[in-house]
Amino acid sequence: MAKDDVKFSINLDSPIAVYVQIENLVQFAMASGKLAPGDTLPSVRDMSAMLEINPNTVTKAYRDLELMQLVHTRRGVGVTVSKAAPGLCKKRIHTMVKAHLRDAVAECVASGISAADIKKGAKEAIDSKASPYEV
């Protein structure tokens, strides 16, 4: 079963498609070790109820994760994390989030925010322990 410390939430107002948010959240959990090989993701029905979204959206995300070889789907067992997932996710996710951070900092600098305020904002974001896409 998925570990209890994995928190799934989405932001319907985000420019990032909901299915991509789900894919990213699962990959974040894999990269951080919160989801390990053999762990089971919530069922499509449970995930769609938890996030209050259409089950087809969850199905799309799970299908994409399977195409990326991060999960395996087996009837009667569910969707489980593959052995290769942590290694595949760590590099991909770290590269992606570093690019997001670089872009965010560049936007701050371009808009005249001081280095001290950027650092303060980064520290506040770290200290908040907010989850991605949390509203």
N, C-alpha and C positions, 0 to 999 in steps of 0.2 A: 504494500500500500504506500501511497505518497506520504512522505514524512510530514508530521504535524507543523514543523516550522516553515513549510513552504506556503506562502501566502499568494493567492491568485486574485488579482483585481485588474480591472480594465477602466479606461477612460473613454467614454463614448464621444467626448468632445475633442479627442486627440486627432491630429491629422494622420496618425498611424492607424492603419486598418486594424480592426478588432482581432482578426485571425492572426495578424502579424504580432500584435501585442501578446497574444497567448503563446505563439511560437517563441517569442523573445523571453517571456517569463519562464517558460520551461527550460530554455537554454541557459538563462541566468542561474536557475536552480541547479542545473547540471554542472555548469562551470564552477560554481561555488562549493559544490559537494553536498548541497542540501538534498539533491536527488542523486542516487547512486545506481550503478547497474543492477538491474533486477527489481528496482522499485516500480510500483504501479502508479500510473497517473489516475486521477479521478475519471470515472466513466464519462462518456459523452453526455449522457443524461445528467449526471451529477454536476459536471463542470458547467453545462449550460444553465442549470438551475442556480448554481452558486453565483454565476456572473450575470444572470438574468438576460441571456441572449439566446438566439436561435441555435438549436443543436447542429444545424448544418455548418455554422461558423466554426464550432469546435471540431467537427468532423474534418473540415478543410485544414485547420491547423494541425490536427493529429496526422492527417495524410501527408502534409508537407514535412512534418518531423520524421515520418517514416521514410519518405523519399530522401531525406538528408542522412538516413541511416542512424538516427538518434534514438528511435524507439522501434519496437516490434509490436504488432497487433496480432493477438491470437484469440480466436473465438473461445469463450468460456474462461479466459484468463484476463483479458483486457490489454491495455497498452502499457508495455513495460520499457524501462530505460535499457538501451543496448550497452554492451560492454565497452564499445568504442566511444560512446557519447561524451564522457567527461573530457577526453583528450581532444575530440573534434570540436567541442564547444569552447573550451578554454581559450584557445588561440583566436578563434573566429569572434567570440564575444569581446574579448579584451581589445582586439583591433577595432571593432565597431564602436565600443564605448569611448575609447581614447580619441577616436575621430570626432565623436559627438562632443566630447569635452573640449577638444581643440577648437571646434567651430563655435561652441558657446563662449569660450574665453575670447576668441577673436571678435565675436559680436560685442562683447562687453567692452573690449579695448576700443573698437571702432565707434562705439557710442559714447566714449569719454568716461567710462567708469574707471576709477583708479585701481591700481594693482592691489592696494590695501583693501578696498571694498570687494574686489573679486575674491581675494583670499578669505575675507570674512564671510562672504556668501557661500564659498565652497565649504568652509568649516561648519557653518550653520546647516548646510545640506547634509553633510556627513553626520553631524550630531542629531539631526532629526530622525535618522534611521527610517526615512520614508521609503516605501516600496515603489518601484517603477509603475507609472500609470495610475498611481493612487490619486484619487480626487480629494 
